[in-house]
Amino acid sequence: MAVKIPLKDFAFFKDFSDDQLNKLASLAKEENHLAGKHMYQKGDVARSLYLIKDGKVALFMDTEMGHNKPPMQVTVDIITKGESLGWSAVVEPYSYTLAARCLDDTKLIAFDAFQLRKLMEEDCALGFKIMQAVAKVISARLTHTRIILVGERGLSVLTEY
């Protein structure tokens, strides 16, 4: 029997009330994915917001390397236990901005995008808290992406001259 992890144990839901967490828990479904499984591709309809109970997921993008060259896969972030992914489920146009692949066997808590957005409309205070949490995730991911970009640019400058 799987041990249930209360939503308040996730940083994403740190500032939520017990009532808000109970509403969200009613939408939560557990999912298990094997290592190597592609959860979604960039551009796919964002069907779920996820929390990782256990395991590791790589968020990546393909970068075109030029004519007649295969694209290079760039890992943007590695999401681990206690973290979230799939914020596109609540941000228009509701399509994933990166691809996701499980690096380990991964246990997730999934929130159906449609049900979650409906709940956010019905309970505006809850919706606001979710959007605040999503903004923190986006900000952290952007910061991480900038660090990668600076590292790549720095390396290319060093190797070009």
BADO-987825 format. One record per residue (C-alpha): residue in three letters; x, y, z. Coordinates in nm, 3 decimals, always signed. Layout:
N
   aa        u        v        w
  ALA        X        Y        Z
...
***
This chain:
161
   aa        u        v        w
  MET   +0.000   +0.000   +0.000
  ALA   +0.141   +0.340   -0.105
  VAL   +0.206   +0.599   +0.160
  LYS   +0.011   +0.917   +0.087
  ILE   +0.211   +1.237   +0.106
  PRO   +0.008   +1.536   +0.221
  LEU   +0.007   +1.816   -0.034
  LYS   +0.138   +2.057   +0.230
  ASP   +0.469   +1.865   +0.215
  PHE   +0.527   +2.011   -0.134
  ALA   +0.688   +2.355   -0.163
  PHE   +0.436   +2.439   -0.436
  PHE   +0.155   +2.434   -0.175
  LYS   +0.354   +2.587   +0.112
  ASP   +0.120   +2.881   +0.181
  PHE   -0.213   +2.708   +0.119
  SER   -0.480   +2.662   +0.388
  ASP   -0.602   +2.317   +0.491
  ASP   -0.938   +2.390   +0.322
  GLN   -0.761   +2.480   -0.004
  LEU   -0.542   +2.169   +0.018
  ASN   -0.848   +1.950   +0.073
  LYS   -1.014   +2.094   -0.240
  LEU   -0.700   +2.025   -0.440
  ALA   -0.655   +1.676   -0.294
  SER   -0.999   +1.583   -0.428
  LEU   -0.861   +1.638   -0.781
  ALA   -0.530   +1.458   -0.726
  LYS   -0.455   +1.127   -0.897
  GLU   -0.143   +0.917   -0.851
  GLU   +0.056   +0.811   -1.158
  ASN   +0.361   +0.589   -1.201
  HIS   +0.598   +0.617   -1.497
  LEU   +0.894   +0.395   -1.577
  ALA   +1.243   +0.532   -1.633
  GLY   +1.282   +0.642   -1.995
  LYS   +0.912   +0.723   -2.043
  HIS   +0.840   +1.045   -2.230
  MET   +0.564   +1.216   -2.033
  TYR   +0.503   +1.484   -2.296
  GLN   +0.665   +1.674   -2.582
  LYS   +0.701   +2.047   -2.637
  GLY   +0.379   +2.176   -2.790
  ASP   +0.156   +1.896   -2.654
  VAL   -0.169   +2.001   -2.493
  ALA   -0.094   +2.050   -2.121
  ARG   -0.330   +1.796   -1.966
  SER   -0.186   +1.791   -1.611
  LEU   +0.008   +1.977   -1.346
  TYR   +0.239   +1.734   -1.166
  LEU   +0.411   +1.699   -0.830
  ILE   +0.689   +1.443   -0.794
  LYS   +0.644   +1.205   -0.500
  ASP   +0.952   +1.005   -0.592
  GLY   +1.188   +0.987   -0.888
  LYS   +1.344   +1.227   -1.133
  VAL   +1.223   +1.394   -1.454
  ALA   +1.435   +1.579   -1.712
  LEU   +1.287   +1.884   -1.882
  PHE   +1.451   +1.935   -2.219
  MET   +1.430   +2.100   -2.556
  ASP   +1.566   +2.020   -2.899
  THR   +1.795   +2.285   -3.047
  GLU   +1.851   +2.298   -3.422
  MET   +2.222   +2.275   -3.499
  GLY   +2.206   +2.375   -3.865
  HIS   +2.119   +2.240   -4.205
  ASN   +2.147   +1.860   -4.234
  LYS   +2.248   +1.822   -3.870
  PRO   +2.036   +1.642   -3.613
  PRO   +1.893   +1.858   -3.334
  MET   +2.081   +1.865   -3.005
  GLN   +1.885   +1.783   -2.692
  VAL   +1.944   +2.041   -2.418
  THR   +1.843   +1.959   -2.062
  VAL   +1.689   +2.270   -1.909
  ASP   +1.622   +2.129   -1.564
  ILE   +1.601   +1.811   -1.360
  ILE   +1.288   +1.794   -1.144
  THR   +1.306   +1.574   -0.833
  LYS   +1.105   +1.466   -0.531
  GLY   +0.890   +1.745   -0.388
  GLU   +0.906   +1.962   -0.701
  SER   +0.647   +2.041   -0.966
  LEU   +0.627   +2.039   -1.344
  GLY   +0.363   +2.107   -1.604
  TRP   +0.272   +2.464   -1.507
  SER   +0.146   +2.508   -1.864
  ALA   -0.170   +2.330   -1.748
  VAL   -0.290   +2.659   -1.597
  VAL   -0.124   +2.916   -1.827
  GLU   -0.261   +2.990   -2.174
  PRO   -0.224   +2.861   -2.441
  TYR   -0.217   +2.544   -2.223
  SER   +0.060   +2.370   -2.416
  TYR   +0.384   +2.241   -2.269
  THR   +0.686   +2.463   -2.339
  LEU   +0.943   +2.185   -2.287
  ALA   +0.951   +1.807   -2.319
  ALA   +0.964   +1.579   -2.013
  ARG   +1.121   +1.236   -1.974
  CYS   +1.148   +1.025   -1.660
  LEU   +1.510   +0.954   -1.567
  ASP   +1.407   +0.713   -1.288
  ASP   +1.092   +0.520   -1.213
  THR   +0.877   +0.812   -1.103
  LYS   +0.571   +0.846   -0.880
  LEU   +0.363   +1.155   -0.947
  ILE   +0.058   +1.334   -0.821
  ALA   -0.132   +1.463   -1.124
  PHE   -0.396   +1.735   -1.132
  ASP   -0.621   +1.731   -1.439
  ALA   -0.576   +2.069   -1.613
  PHE   -0.943   +2.122   -1.696
  GLN   -1.065   +2.037   -1.344
  LEU   -0.792   +2.249   -1.188
  ARG   -0.875   +2.555   -1.402
  LYS   -1.245   +2.509   -1.321
  LEU   -1.166   +2.503   -0.948
  MET   -0.948   +2.813   -0.990
  GLU   -1.239   +2.998   -1.153
  GLU   -1.483   +2.890   -0.882
  ASP   -1.249   +2.981   -0.595
  CYS   -1.060   +3.295   -0.698
  ALA   -0.851   +3.308   -0.379
  LEU   -0.733   +2.953   -0.445
  GLY   -0.675   +3.038   -0.812
  PHE   -0.462   +3.336   -0.709
  LYS   -0.250   +3.118   -0.478
  ILE   -0.200   +2.861   -0.754
  MET   -0.091   +3.134   -0.996
  GLN   +0.150   +3.273   -0.735
  ALA   +0.301   +2.925   -0.694
  VAL   +0.321   +2.884   -1.073
  ALA   +0.494   +3.223   -1.103
  LYS   +0.759   +3.106   -0.854
  VAL   +0.818   +2.789   -1.057
  ILE   +0.844   +2.985   -1.384
  SER   +1.082   +3.235   -1.224
  ALA   +1.307   +2.960   -1.089
  ARG   +1.306   +2.778   -1.423
  LEU   +1.390   +3.101   -1.608
  THR   +1.679   +3.170   -1.370
  HIS   +1.810   +2.818   -1.425
  THR   +1.776   +2.856   -1.802
  ARG   +1.969   +3.184   -1.791
  ILE   +2.252   +3.015   -1.604
  ILE   +2.266   +2.742   -1.868
  LEU   +2.258   +3.000   -2.148
  VAL   +2.537   +3.207   -1.995
  GLY   +2.743   +2.890   -1.949
  GLU   +2.684   +2.786   -2.311
  ARG   +2.758   +3.134   -2.445
  GLY   +3.068   +3.163   -2.232
  LEU   +3.190   +2.827   -2.357
  SER   +3.120   +2.919   -2.719
  VAL   +3.307   +3.249   -2.682
  LEU   +3.604   +3.070   -2.532
  THR   +3.613   +2.812   -2.809
  GLU   +3.552   +3.051   -3.100
  TYR   +3.852   +3.276   -3.038
***
